[in-house]
Amino acid sequence: MCRSILTVLCLLISVHLAMSACPKLVSRSQWGASSQGYRTPMRLPVPFVLIHHTYQPGFCNTSSSCMKSMRGMQNYHKNDRKWDDIGYHFCIGGTGQVYQGRGWDIEGVHSPNYNHRSVGISFIGDFTNKLPTAKMLQLAKSLINCGVKRNSIAANYTLLGHRQVRITDCPGNALFKEIKTWPHWKNIKTTRI
């Protein structure tokens, strides 16, 4: 009897640890990132999480197409926008994987006036009329929880859609409607540029 109770207890602990673990990241070297420019550390924990969609590139559902999308975004951000690297901290693809952009604790270039005080998470694709997959949405929530646990994101963070801080349609109507139901989303009016 004691062994079976111990086995069940061990199983429950294993499930809890797996559920609270940070999502596995596809590293910059795995997706073929070019070198990063100047890396400005952020003051932690940051009080905001900003949700984006890439619009272009579109939805990717294979590892090779998502990695190609990451390289394309990085090239566009560096060569056309003249940023020092890809703007987002993390991107989530239709493969059910999280791709490391700038990563934790480094200032992004995804939302003026918020870059130094937020983590930018982008869903790869256009989510104007449809939602990301359930797996993608769950990964975003797990990533945010991970950021809170590692003290990169404040426990009382505010969740915002990109359109709340900048004049844009991002993160798309369908995705914006979805994140409005998530914990920590606030209907705040900010100065939009």
N, C-alpha and C positions, 0 to 999 in steps of 0.2 A: 504494500500500500504506500509506504513512504517513498519508494523508488518512483512509482507512477506519479505521485504528487510532485516530486522533485523534477521529473521529466517535463511535466506540464508547466511548472514554474519556469524552468529553463527555456522552454519553447516560447512562453509569453514574453520573457525578457528579450529573447532573440528577435521576436516580431517587433517589440517596442523599439529596440535599438535600430532595426532596419528601417522602421518608419520615421525615426527622428534623425537618421543620417542625412548628410548632405548629398545631393545628387552627384553622380559621377560626371565629371566634366570632360569634354573633348578638348584637349589642350591646344594651345596655339601651334605648337610644333606638329601635332597630329593633323590639324586642318591646313597646315602649310602657310602660316602667317609669315609676313616679312618682318623685319626688325621693328621694334617699337621706338618711337622718338622719346622726347623728354617725358619722364614719369613724375607727376606731381602727386605726392601722398595726400590723402584726404584726412581731415580731422574727424575722428571716429568717436562714437557711432554717428552715422549720418541720419538725419531726421526724415528723409523722404525716399520713397521708391517710385520711380516713374516708369510707366508701361508704354511701350511703343509697338508698332508693327513696321516692317520694312517697306511694305507696299511693293516696291521693286528692290531686290529680286523677289519673285513670287514664291509660293509655297514649294518646299522641297520635301521629298519623302524617301530619299535614299541618302546614304552617308556621302557618296561621291557628289551628289547634287548640292547637298547642304554645305559641304566643304568648299565647293566651287562658289556658292553664294557668299560664304564668309570671305573668301579671297577677293571676290568682286566688290563686296562692300568696303573692305579695307583699302583696296586700290582706289575706289571712288572717293572715299573719305580723305585719303592721303593726297592723291593726285589732282582731283577736281576741287575738293573743298579746302585743300591745303592744311588739313589737320595733321597732327603728328602720328595718328594711328586710327584704327577703327573707333568710332565714337562710343559704342555701347560697352557696358561691362560684361554682359552675357546675352547670347541669342539662343532661342529655342526653336529647333527644327521639327518638321513633321516626322522625323525618324524617332522621336521620343528621346532626344539627346539634347544636353545643354552644351553649347559651344562657348568657350572662354573668349571674350573680347579683350577688354583691358584687365579683367579679373577684379578681385576684391581690393579695396582700399586705395585704388589709384583713380585720380580725378578723370571723369569721362568728358566727352564733348558731344552730348546728346541733347542738352536743353540749357540755353543761356540762362544765367542767374540761378541755375540749380545744379550745374555740373560739379561744383565743389561740395555740395551737400546732399547728394542723392546717388542711388544706384539705379542705373538705366538697364532695364530688361526689355529686349525686343523679341517679338515673335516673327519668325521669317515667313513672310507672305502678306497678302492683302486680306485684311479681316474687316472690310467694310460691310459686306453682306453675309458673311458666314463666320462662325467661331473657329478658333484653333481646335485641334482634337482635344478630347478629355485628358489624354496623357500630357499634352503640352501645357494645358491649364494647371494640372496637378504639379508638374515640374516647376512652374513659376512659383506656386505657393510653397513648395518644398525649398526652393532656392531662397525665397524670402525668409522662411523659418531658419534656414541655415545661416543666413546673414545675421539674424537676430542672435542666434546661439553663439556665433563667433565674435559678437560685439562689433560687427561692421555696420549693422543697421540697428537703430534705437528700438527698444522694445515697444515704445509708444509711437512708432513711425506713422507717417501719413502716406497713404497710397494715392497716387494721382495718375490720370491719363495725360499723355503729352499735350493734348489739346487744352488742358486746363492752365498751362503755363506758357503756351506759345500759340500763335495763330496758325493752326494746322488742322487737318482732319484726323491725324494720327491719334490714337491707335486704331482707327476705323470704327464705324458706328456699332457693329455687332460686338466687337471686343470691348469697346468702352461701356456699352450697356452691361456686359458681363462683369467687368471689374467693379462696377458700381455696387455689386452685391457682395463683394469680398470684404473681410474684416479690414479695418483701418482706412477704407476709402472715405474721403471727405469731399463734400460739395463746397469747396472753397473757391473764392474768386481771387485770382492773382493777377498781377500785372503781366499781360501777354504782349510779347513782341513778335 
